[in-house]
Amino acid sequence: MDKQLPKIVVGCFILNDKNEILLVKSYKWPGKWVVMGGHIEWGEKYQDTVVREAMEELGLTVVFGHVIEAVQFVFDPNFHDQKHFVGLQCLCHVVGDPTLKLDNDEIQEAKWFSLSEAIKLSNLLDVTRGTISKILDEKLV
């Protein structure tokens, strides 16, 4: 029997040249605005995961900035399935063409928000709100 272990994921806090953050809606987090992200693949550096996931899910070229913080999702009731994730919340920036090309598989909707507007959204995932607060409080942008 396989041993159950937490999965390591990245959350991509993508900023454009106006310091707006890209939030998405996904069937995996029903009714919530979240940042896009994904699983770190075997042998992949988390910095490369951020770049790969942004291209795969959004068609965006991004550069990795730094890890803002680590967070945990242990059977989060907002997630569509019972999972245990350890997440690295990563700040990154769009380079090149900022036109979104949604994969329409993982992500159903995406929108740019100012950080001050994003933090006030009533349906923003609490963990995402916490990381945006950290970005604002610590003046990371």
Secondary structure as GFF3:
##gff-version 3
##sequence-region A 1 141
A	DSSP	beta_strand	7	15	.	.	.	ID=ss1
A	DSSP	beta_strand	20	25	.	.	.	ID=ss2
A	DSSP	beta_strand	37	39	.	.	.	ID=ss3
A	DSSP	alpha_helix	46	58	.	.	.	ID=ss4
A	DSSP	beta_strand	62	74	.	.	.	ID=ss5
A	DSSP	beta_strand	84	94	.	.	.	ID=ss6
A	DSSP	beta_strand	109	114	.	.	.	ID=ss7
A	DSSP	alpha_helix	115	118	.	.	.	ID=ss8
A	DSSP	alpha_helix	126	137	.	.	.	ID=ss9
###
